[in-house]
Amino acid sequence: MSFKPISQTLLDTGTVEVTVNSDLSSAWTITGEGETPEKWSCKLDVNNVYTTLPWENEDEVKNMEKDLRSNPNFWKPYKTAAEQKVIDTPFEATMVREKRGQLLDKYEWTVNSPDLTDDKKAEWKTYRQALRDLPDQSGFPWEADGMTWPTKPTS
């Protein structure tokens, strides 16, 4: 997917807003003026992009504004949360499937364990089936949308 880079005019004159999270990662937006203003975003990780060391404080993060305004490579076209979720869903689904696979592998031993009663084996079988059924749940792969991880049987 290609897009035109952010204009230097917008970098020079746009209104910048930043949200600095408790871990010192940050989300930036720059917005132009007019009836349908152009809007771009930038996300910075917990480490300084130049030194790769963790940010020391919020002021250090906010002092990146001058650098962000001078480098169009930091900026991507703004996406609403809903648009970004559509983009992120395939990755999130892969992550959930990987975690599910790890749990299925971790508890494979319960299938034929001589140390478990038949009742416990049935509980584990139900749990493992619920793991396999995760992609069929409403909201998959997002817990916020209703997907729930099954509860592991007690020992």
Summary of the structure (lengths in Angstrom):
residues: 155
radius of gyration: 23.1
end to end distance: 50.0
largest distance: 72.0
contacts: 352
relative contact order: 0.10
helix: 45%
strand: 14%
